[in-house]
Amino acid sequence: MKGKGGEESSLSLYMDKLNSRGALQEPERRQGVSDKLLFSSSGASTPSDKGKKTRGSQGGSKKQVFEAYMTTEDVSHGLKRGELIQGSIRINPKKYHEAFIAAPDGKRDIFLDGTAARNRALNGDVVVVQVLPQEQWKVTPAVPSESLGLRPGSVVTGRDREVRGATHNWPSVIRVREGLVGRDVLVSSRTSDSCGGPGAVRANQGCQVHGVSSDTLVRLASGLDACCVVYIVEQKHSRAATGFLKFLPDKPFAMFSPVDHRVPRVNVPLPDCPHDFCSRPGDYANILFIVRITSWPDDSNFAEGRLAKTLGQAGEIEPETEGILIEYDVDFSEFSVEVLGCLPQKLPWTIPPEELGNRRDLRKECIFTIDPATARDLDDALSCKPLPDGNFELGVHIADVSYFVEEGNALDFIASRRATSVYMVQKVIPMLPRLLCEELCSLNPLTDRLTFSVIWKITPEGKILSEWFGRSVIRSCVKLSYDHAQSMIEAPDKLFQADELPPCAAEHPMDEIHQAVLNLHAIAKRLRAQRFQGGALRLDQLKLSFTLDRETSMPQGCYVYQYRDSNKLVEEFMLLANMATAHQIYRSFPNKALLRRHPPPQTKMVDDLQEFCDQMGLHIDFSTAGTLHKSLNETLGDDEYTSARKEVLTHMCSRPMQMAMYFCTGVLKEELLFRHYALNVPFYTHFTSPIRRYADVIVHRLLAASLGGWCDTVQKQASHCNDKKTASKRVQELSSELFFSVFVKESGPLDSEAMVMGILDQAFDVLVLRYGVQKRIYCKVSATRTMTFHFHKVGKKGELTLVWAAEEPGKPSVRQVRPRHRAK
């Protein structure tokens, strides 16, 4: 990037997570989690300690750090009276002393300040909190959210990348409107003057406070006495953590420091530690351990736990991978004998004649699969047969997993608990035994397989004339990869030779398959255009992929995955099948259908992002999903950074988006709540991937017949599938981050152009364009005698200026001003 003086300068984006983790871990810890010394008889205390109870111990008086939990009865009454609020707690991975739960209206967040306020709850737990009455709120001048690293309208959630090592001074109050100056925020605080004393304001619904309506402000709480977790309904967190052990002289325990700073430090009994840990603690300085929390006394900042396993050297792929899986409660154990006993025992397995008689026989049709080249669990196939009237008979054929997974047996139980396959860079943790995933259920070529089919009569323009659902049997004629299908799309007139494509069935020549792919592509393009014209939204973010050494599985290189027409072809018909199935099962089971809804983005966050875009001169229309999609796909400038600008805006627009979730239709009474925001459709479900998603297995059963049990049974499984899908997504992200860190460490520093996504007072976030990786650059860490920086406000926008000293005497220094433009 060129400075004002035209000189070249660059910022090396060396991904040093592994090397810096240990160095930055302790300073960050000391800032956020108070040590026991703060609660000793020396008189040192924190503001939240005042008024705390004390109780006797062998060493004398000992302060109670956490409030006692309410009784179940009191919680029940409090929730009914509206005095308490229930929700899932989200702890900011960038600053673990910040925690949030969603307010009941879903438009804003309730803020919990400090570890004491969340009262031993861990990330993801379902908790009950108590908030002061609104008349006890007070108005306090706000400080820039940029200095806290907050995103517009909220903070980092579990979906965001985890950035370790950030340190900030915690101010007394915060605001959440990014890029604004002079706004105030309502902060609940239990003080003597809060009910009418100096500086207090009674903020009733709709009243104006410093020109800002109270019903538009985020409700925040400051301090344990203002907003606190009073009950943990469900411990969603696994209570397992990866980290390091530290020897403490003259103590009967070792100190465990988790890598994830949202988890407390843990006292581990010395007998649990390696036998020579006490005599040679330095040998274990870089060894990863897994510890499980067993208890957390209310008079201690530290939890109690047991050492579960020694993983190995930090920074190595296998120990780190195992740690990720255990932390996120992914079951990667071998399937038990009881589970394997539920599978067909006589191999090779063939379809029983009586089963063939109950299905539509499609084995002579031209049906094929299109998947990644390395895929082994092939659960969907396509067909497209021309009809004499000029229309097409188009089919989506999905592996009939429910035939093999009998409801209620041991196999069904373990599949329901795993709920999803987990895809990591170097391996897959399957939901089902490999005999099912890769053989009996997989739609392998030239093999008879049981399927559920959706078959439409459809016009070339994509208009559906008729629809059929049913159980079927198919025989895939060829296994195509996305590359194969893409080459067919790009060369419509080419006659492919036998050695250019995989082996195919003799009764279906390659030119027939080629034409079917072209027909599917043509219809898919029309369906896709109709979807987006109808108001659908797609936020495409860069996805990092790796090339691995076949023997060692170490990363040899990385690249951004290309999403091409062949991917879009398959996606379009999977979406069509899922939407059709959703309508079918809801018609048949209005109170028991398992659907998937996507709530609209959080209103306040969208409003803040809209305001920011307006300030930056970016014309983005957030009024609907369709208008947002149109805005992001219109020209955002005409310079060399147009595509980069779109990538950054896509990332920013994804932040207010809520997670899609499974639900049982009997739980929600209003159909309006069923809608899928991004797809802009009233009903949607998952039907097309039963080999890797248990939700799809339930949907298959609903298609086949009425599902036994009541809607709360379906809703309980839907909630579990949501949890496991979220964990699987995070594990996949962490696996990618791990491999990228190892790749960079092995390859040496990488220089790459990046674009600034956001600025703080002492750091800025960038999107590394070559790899699609987000990274935070800390100015203090990067500062040298040749570079200084300062942050200040320009109107309503923050501005970070980097000043580079002149390389030669007599020449002016180079100033780089970062109000969210490109950086290198």
Disulfide bonds with the S-S distance in Angstrom:
none
